[in-house]
Amino acid sequence: MSTTSAEVPVEELARVQRRTVWVLSLGQVLGGVAFGATISLGAVLASEVSGDESFSGLAAAAVTLGTALVAVPLAAFARRFGRRFSLSLGMAIALVGVVLVIIAVGARAFPLLLVAFLFVGAGQAANLQSRFAATDLATDASRGRDLSIVVWATTVGAVLGPNLAGPGEILGDAVGMPPLTGPYLFTVGGQVLGILLYLVLLRPDPLLLAQRVVADRAATRVTSDIVKADAPLVARYAIFAVAAAHGVMVSVMAMTPVHLLHHGADLTVIGFTISLHIAGMYALAPIFGILSDRVGRVPTILLGQALLIAALLTASFGEASTVAVTIGLVLLGLGWSASTVAGSALLTEASSEVRRTRRQGLSDFAMSIVGAAGAVLAGVILGGIGYGGLSLLVGVAVIAVILLAPLGRVRASARPGE
């Protein structure tokens, strides 16, 4: 029987990896439903509780900040106790946040509501960490594919979650919940089921098992493509590529509803455009994952940049056309997907096991902070140079990702025996 170490057979690792991807994908569906139902009402609740529509954006800002603040500590927790407990902890913190949201709405306490959304952000941090959990035991041949399957599973929750608002409100009224908080019953249910799923089924823990493989390899000098030599420059590039793509995507996407509304589009058209954008972000993730496994991580990242450039040019020069803007948003989602899937896989294999989880946490932190900053600054830029100017300006980040691509270093680090 072939082995990767003195104790863990290759066949056993493959079996555990298949189970892990399945469990993580189901967890993403549950987490996505919970998060989608939460974030879809965040702006409305912030406006209602504060009594000022200008504060409505603070709900999303608080969730994003909460995601960023939890990302690194949650990764450190995973390193010590494993993915099973770290993902469960993230969802448990988010569950506390949901309960606080309901209490804050009932008490009309706006500061408490913002604190509650900070806690909810922890659930999003756990969702982000799930894609990295899919790579703990993955091999070079399947790393991108396995990660992308978990990313793809987000599609189900992202689409289903917001559509539960109506039924949730009816259910909430029936049990006497404060107005507009009924959909959070689905959020609570999704979080509880997600926690139980991870605690019961994510066994053996993929990260702890990967650490065992590394320790066995060090003791026996048996090679394994789960174990990687450290390539810090490549890892930094991967973090930058993922954060830059996220910043570009959020900056343009966040301002698109405002731009379309000013050009006479109704809410139905705006909602359809954003739905197509979300489909672009997640639906084709497995294709980009397989592509990154077969042609390489950096080439797939560069493909993502090409899609982003096409998106920005289409949105800029076609800003007066709803159809052109919609096409641009779909291309924007596809570019984000290719960059995020390939960049996350590149970060994992460019990091030694000792540094991997910390860098993954830093990547999620950078991704969240850049996205939040992009959304805030995009509003200012939109007011100054318009939607077309915004689309062209953020292209600077895309050009930087292309120019900094470490093609030579990636090829060098991939040589057998290193």
C-alpha positions in Angstrom: 0.0 0.0 0.0 1.4 3.4 -1.0 1.8 6.0 1.7 2.7 9.7 2.1 4.1 9.1 5.5 5.0 6.3 7.8 1.4 6.1 9.1 -1.1 7.7 6.8 -1.9 5.9 3.5 -2.6 7.9 0.4 -5.9 6.2 0.0 -7.0 7.3 3.5 -6.0 10.9 2.8 -8.0 10.9 -0.5 -11.0 9.5 1.3 -10.9 12.1 4.1 -10.4 14.8 1.5 -13.5 13.8 -0.4 -15.6 13.7 2.8 -14.1 17.1 3.8 -15.1 18.8 0.6 -18.6 17.4 0.8 -19.0 18.6 4.4 -17.6 22.0 3.8 -19.8 22.5 0.7 -22.9 21.7 2.7 -21.7 24.0 5.5 -21.3 26.8 2.9 -24.9 26.3 1.8 -26.1 26.6 5.4 -23.8 29.5 6.1 -24.8 31.2 2.9 -28.5 30.9 3.7 -27.9 32.4 7.1 -25.6 35.2 5.9 -27.8 36.0 2.9 -30.9 36.3 5.0 -29.0 38.6 7.5 -27.2 41.0 5.1 -30.3 41.5 2.9 -32.1 43.2 5.7 -29.1 44.9 7.4 -29.4 48.3 5.7 -33.2 48.4 6.3 -32.8 47.6 10.0 -30.0 50.2 10.4 -32.2 52.8 8.8 -35.3 51.9 10.8 -33.6 51.6 14.2 -31.4 54.8 13.8 -34.2 56.8 12.2 -31.8 58.1 9.6 -31.3 56.6 6.1 -27.8 58.0 6.0 -26.8 55.3 8.6 -28.1 52.4 6.5 -24.7 51.6 5.0 -23.2 51.1 8.5 -24.7 47.7 8.8 -22.7 46.3 5.9 -19.7 48.2 7.1 -20.0 46.6 10.5 -20.3 43.1 9.1 -17.2 43.7 6.9 -15.2 45.1 9.8 -16.3 42.1 12.0 -15.1 39.7 9.3 -11.7 41.5 9.1 -11.3 41.5 12.9 -12.0 37.8 13.3 -10.1 36.5 10.3 -6.6 36.3 11.8 -7.6 35.1 15.3 -9.9 32.5 13.8 -7.0 31.3 11.6 -4.7 31.1 14.7 -7.5 29.2 16.5 -7.7 26.7 13.6 -3.9 26.2 13.7 -4.1 25.1 17.3 -7.4 23.3 17.5 -8.3 22.4 14.0 -10.9 23.5 11.4 -13.7 21.7 13.0 -13.6 23.9 16.1 -12.6 27.1 14.3 -15.4 27.0 11.8 -17.9 26.1 14.5 -16.6 28.9 16.7 -17.0 31.4 13.9 -20.6 30.4 13.3 -21.3 30.4 17.1 -20.1 34.0 17.4 -22.3 34.9 14.4 -25.3 33.1 16.1 -24.8 35.4 19.2 -24.7 38.3 16.8 -28.1 37.3 15.3 -29.7 37.1 18.7 -28.3 40.5 19.6 -29.7 41.9 16.3 -33.2 40.8 17.3 -32.7 42.3 20.8 -31.4 45.5 19.4 -34.3 45.9 17.0 -36.8 45.2 19.8 -35.1 47.7 22.1 -34.5 50.3 19.2 -30.8 50.4 20.3 -28.7 51.4 17.3 -25.3 51.1 19.0 -26.1 47.5 20.1 -27.3 46.8 16.5 -23.9 47.8 15.1 -22.1 45.6 17.7 -24.4 42.8 16.7 -23.5 43.1 13.1 -19.8 43.0 14.1 -20.5 39.6 15.6 -22.4 38.5 12.5 -19.2 39.2 10.5 -17.6 36.4 12.3 -19.9 34.0 10.4 -18.6 35.4 7.1 -15.0 34.9 8.3 -15.9 31.2 8.9 -17.4 31.0 5.4 -14.2 32.5 3.9 -12.0 30.1 5.9 -14.0 27.1 4.6 -12.3 27.5 1.1 -8.9 27.2 2.7 -10.0 24.2 4.7 -10.8 22.5 1.4 -7.0 22.7 0.6 -5.6 21.3 3.8 -5.3 17.7 2.4 -5.6 18.5 -1.3 -2.9 17.6 -3.8 -1.4 19.7 -6.6 -3.8 17.9 -9.1 -7.0 18.8 -7.2 -6.3 21.8 -5.0 -7.9 24.4 -7.2 -10.9 22.1 -8.0 -11.6 21.2 -4.4 -11.4 24.8 -3.3 -13.6 26.0 -6.1 -16.3 23.4 -5.3 -16.6 24.9 -1.8 -16.7 28.4 -3.3 -19.4 27.3 -5.8 -21.6 26.0 -3.0 -21.9 29.6 -1.8 -24.1 30.2 -4.8 -27.0 28.2 -3.3 -27.0 30.2 -0.1 -26.4 33.5 -1.7 -29.4 33.1 -4.0 -31.7 31.4 -1.5 -31.0 33.5 1.6 -32.4 36.9 0.5 -35.5 35.2 -0.9 -36.4 33.9 2.6 -37.2 37.4 3.8 -40.9 37.2 2.9 -41.6 33.8 4.4 -39.4 34.7 7.4 -41.4 37.8 8.2 -44.7 35.9 8.1 -43.2 33.3 10.4 -41.8 36.0 12.7 -45.1 37.7 13.0 -46.7 34.4 14.0 -44.3 34.0 16.9 -44.3 37.7 18.0 -40.9 38.8 16.9 -40.1 42.5 16.3 -40.9 43.8 12.8 -38.4 42.9 10.1 -36.6 40.3 12.2 -38.6 37.2 11.2 -36.1 36.2 8.5 -33.5 35.8 11.2 -35.3 32.6 12.3 -33.8 31.0 9.1 -30.4 32.6 10.0 -30.5 31.0 13.5 -31.6 27.6 12.0 -28.8 27.8 9.4 -26.1 28.6 11.9 -27.2 25.9 14.4 -27.3 23.3 11.7 -23.9 24.5 10.4 -22.3 24.2 13.8 -23.7 20.7 14.3 -22.5 19.7 10.8 -18.9 20.7 11.5 -18.7 19.3 15.0 -20.2 15.9 14.1 -19.1 15.3 10.5 -15.8 17.1 10.0 -13.8 14.2 11.4 -11.0 13.6 11.2 -10.1 17.2 11.2 -8.4 18.0 7.8 -5.9 20.6 9.2 -4.8 18.4 12.2 -4.4 15.5 9.8 -2.3 17.6 7.4 -0.1 18.6 10.4 0.3 15.0 11.2 1.4 14.3 7.6 4.0 17.1 7.8 5.3 15.7 11.1 5.6 12.2 9.7 7.3 13.4 6.6 9.9 15.3 8.7 10.6 12.1 10.6 10.8 9.7 7.7 11.8 12.0 4.8 9.0 10.7 2.7 7.8 13.3 0.1 4.2 14.4 -0.2 2.7 17.1 -2.4 0.6 18.1 0.6 3.8 19.4 2.1 5.3 22.5 0.4 8.5 24.5 0.5 7.9 28.1 1.6 7.8 30.8 -1.1 7.1 34.0 0.7 7.2 36.3 -2.3 4.8 34.2 -4.2 2.5 34.0 -1.1 2.5 37.8 -0.8 1.6 38.1 -4.5 -1.3 35.7 -3.9 -2.6 37.8 -1.0 -2.3 40.9 -3.1 -4.0 39.4 -6.1 -7.0 38.2 -4.1 -7.3 41.5 -2.2 -6.9 43.6 -5.3 -9.6 41.7 -7.3 -11.9 41.9 -4.3 -11.4 45.7 -4.0 -12.0 46.2 -7.7 -15.1 44.1 -7.6 -16.7 45.7 -4.6 -15.9 49.3 -5.7 -17.7 48.9 -9.0 -20.5 46.6 -7.8 -21.4 48.8 -4.8 -21.9 51.8 -7.0 -23.8 50.1 -9.8 -27.2 50.2 -8.2 -26.8 54.0 -7.6 -25.6 54.5 -11.2 -28.4 52.5 -12.7 -31.0 54.2 -10.6 -29.8 57.7 -11.7 -30.1 56.5 -15.3 -33.7 55.5 -14.9 -33.5 51.7 -14.2 -36.2 50.4 -11.9 -35.5 48.2 -8.9 -36.4 45.0 -10.8 -33.7 45.6 -13.4 -31.2 46.6 -10.7 -31.9 43.4 -8.8 -31.6 41.3 -11.9 -28.2 42.9 -12.7 -26.9 42.2 -9.3 -28.2 38.6 -9.4 -26.3 38.0 -12.7 -23.2 39.5 -11.1 -23.5 37.1 -8.1 -23.9 34.2 -10.5 -20.7 35.3 -12.3 -18.9 35.3 -8.9 -19.8 31.8 -7.9 -21.4 29.6 -10.6 -18.3 29.0 -12.8 -15.9 28.7 -9.9 -15.3 24.9 -10.5 -14.2 25.7 -14.1 -11.6 28.2 -12.9 -10.5 25.7 -10.2 -9.9 22.9 -12.8 -8.2 25.4 -15.1 -5.9 26.5 -12.3 -5.0 22.8 -11.7 -4.2 22.2 -15.3 -2.6 25.4 -16.7 -1.4 26.9 -13.4 -2.4 29.3 -10.7 -0.7 32.4 -12.0 -2.0 32.0 -15.6 -5.5 31.6 -14.2 -5.0 34.7 -12.0 -4.0 36.6 -15.2 -7.0 35.3 -17.0 -9.0 36.8 -14.1 -7.3 40.1 -14.7 -8.1 40.0 -18.4 -11.8 39.5 -17.5 -11.6 42.3 -15.0 -10.2 44.6 -17.7 -12.9 43.6 -20.1 -15.5 44.3 -17.3 -14.1 47.7 -16.5 -13.9 48.9 -20.1 -17.4 47.6 -20.9 -18.8 49.3 -17.8 -16.9 52.6 -18.5 -17.6 53.1 -22.2 -21.1 51.6 -22.0 -22.1 53.4 -18.8 -25.2 54.9 -20.5 -26.5 51.5 -21.4 -28.1 49.2 -18.9 -27.3 46.2 -21.0 -23.6 47.1 -21.2 -23.4 47.7 -17.5 -25.0 44.3 -16.8 -22.5 42.6 -19.1 -19.7 44.4 -17.3 -21.0 43.3 -14.0 -21.1 39.6 -15.1 -17.5 39.9 -16.4 -16.6 41.5 -13.1 -17.9 38.5 -11.2 -16.1 36.1 -13.5 -12.8 38.0 -13.1 -13.2 38.0 -9.3 -14.0 34.3 -9.3 -10.9 33.3 -11.4 -8.6 35.6 -9.3 -10.0 34.4 -5.9 -10.0 30.7 -6.7 -6.5 30.6 -8.3 -5.1 33.1 -5.8 -6.3 31.2 -2.8 -4.9 27.9 -4.2 -1.6 29.7 -5.0 -1.3 31.1 -1.4 -1.9 27.6 0.1 0.8 25.9 -2.0 3.3 28.8 -1.7 3.2 28.5 2.1 4.8 25.9 4.3 2.5 24.2 6.7 3.9 26.2 9.6 3.0 29.6 8.0 -0.1 28.5 6.0 -3.0 29.2 8.3 -1.6 32.6 9.5 -1.2 33.7 5.9 -4.7 32.5 5.0 -6.0 34.6 7.9 -4.0 37.6 6.7 -5.5 37.1 3.2 -9.0 37.2 4.5 -8.2 40.2 6.6 -6.7 42.1 3.6 -9.6 41.0 1.4 -12.2 42.4 3.9 -10.4 45.6 4.6 -9.7 46.4 1.0 -13.3 45.7 0.1 -14.6 47.9 2.8 -12.3 50.7 1.9 -13.1 50.3 -1.8 -16.9 50.6 -1.1 -16.4 53.8 0.9 -14.0 55.5 -1.5 -16.0 54.4 -4.5 -18.8 56.7 -3.4 -16.5 59.7 -3.2 -15.0 58.8 -6.6 -18.4 58.3 -8.2 -19.4 61.8 -7.1 -16.2 63.3 -8.6 -15.6 61.6 -11.9 -18.7 59.4 -12.4 -19.3 55.7 -13.0 -17.1 55.5 -16.1 -14.2 57.3 -14.4 -14.5 55.0 -11.4 -14.4 51.9 -13.6 -11.2 53.1 -15.3 -9.5 54.3 -12.1 -9.8 51.0 -10.2 -8.1 49.4 -13.2 -4.8 50.6 -11.8 -5.0 47.7 -9.3 -5.6 45.2 -12.1 -2.5 46.5 -14.0 -0.4 46.1 -10.8 -1.5 42.5 -10.4 -0.4 41.8 -14.0 2.9 43.6 -13.7 3.8 41.9 -10.4 3.0 38.3 -11.6 5.8 36.0 -10.3 5.9 33.6 -13.2 9.6 32.7 -12.9 9.4 32.2 -9.2 6.4 30.0 -9.4 8.1 27.7 -12.0 11.2 27.6 -9.8 9.3 26.7 -6.7 7.4 23.9 -8.5 10.5 21.9 -9.3 10.4 18.3 -8.0 12.3 17.6 -4.9 11.9 21.1 -3.4 
